[in-house]
Amino acid sequence: EMKLVESGGDSVQAGGSLRLSCTASEYRYCMGWFRQAPGKEREGVASMDINGGNMKYADFAEGRFTISHDASKRLHYLQMNSLLPEDTATYYCAAARTYGACASSDNVRFWGQGIQVTVSS
């Protein structure tokens, strides 16, 4: 079974930046990021296929967040800039078994353990 491990979570002030990393035991099809704030449902943040296709962003992430990857290291990243207090959440790395499937939690088959991002005003 695929294992995903996130790193890079931290506490930052509003306007700051963070880069989350996800290491995968296998690197297939697609990778994505989701987040869940207390009392809210898990929501998609960004996703892409491992060939660089099907790159998608949530509306709140457009222009501020960038998903990228280093396939040779089985790593993918979420660069988050201009962070807002409402970005505070647990962020999860995700993977699926088909191309184009990592934008929806319904299609995700593998999850990381989650990592905390806290943005203070």
N, C-alpha and C positions, 0 to 999 in steps of 0.2 A: 504494500500500500504506500502511496506517495506520502512523504512527510514534508511539511512546510514549516519553516521557522522564520519568524519576523524579528527584526532588530531595528534600532534607531528611534524608538519612541522616547519622548522626553516632555518636559514642561517648558514652555516658551511664552514670551509675551506676544500680545497681538502685534501683527506686522512682521513677525519673525518667520523663519524658515526651518524646515526639518526634511530630512531624507530618510524614508523608511526603506528597508531592504528585506527581501524574502529569499531565502535559500531553499531550493527544492531538491529532494532526493532524486527526482526524475524531472525531465524537462520536456513536456509534451503538450501539443495542441495550443493551450492558452493559459494565461495567468491573469489574475485580477486582484483588485483591492476593494474591500467593503469596510463599512464602519457602523458602529452601533453606539449611540449615546444613551445614557441612562433614561429609561422610560420610553425609549423610541424603538422602532423596528430597525433591523439591519438594512442598510441601503448600499447600493453600488456606488463606487467612487470612480474607478477607471479600470479598463481591461484592454488586453491586446492578445493577438495570437503570437506564437513564438516566432513566426516568420515576419512579424511586424505589421501584419494586416489586422483588420477589424478593430482598430483602435477606437475606443469609446470613452467618453467622459460624462459624468453627471453634470447637470447644469451648474451646480455650485462649484464644481471643480474646473470648469472651462476657464482657461486663462490664468489660473493660479497653480494648478497641479499638473505634473507631467509624469506619465508612466514610461518607463524604459526598461531595457533588459541587457544582460550580458549572457547570451546563451552558452558561451563556452564555460562559464562558471556556474550555470544553472541559477543565476541570480536575476531577480527583477526588482525594480525600484519604484518608489513613489516620491517624487520631489514635490514638496508642498511649500509654496511661497505665499506671502501676504496672509498669513494665518489669522483667523478670526476666532473669538471665543466660542462661536457656534461650531467650530471644527473640533472642539473637544469631544473625544469619543475613544472607544477601543477600535483599533484598526486591524482588520483581518486580511491575510493573504489567502488567495483562493485559486483552485485549479479545477479543470473539468476534463472530460474524456473526448471532447469533440472541438473542432475549430469553431470559433465564434460563440462559444457557450459561456464564457466567463463574465458576461455582463449581467447575468441574471442569477440570483441565488438559487432559483429552482433548478438550474443546470449544474451548479457547483457540486463536485463530488468530494473534494478534499479541502480542508480548512486548516489554517495555522491556529495557534493557540490564542492569538490576539495580542496586541501591544497597545499600551495607553499613550495617548497624545492629549496633553492638557495645554490649553491656550488661555492665558490670563489677560484681563483687560488692563 
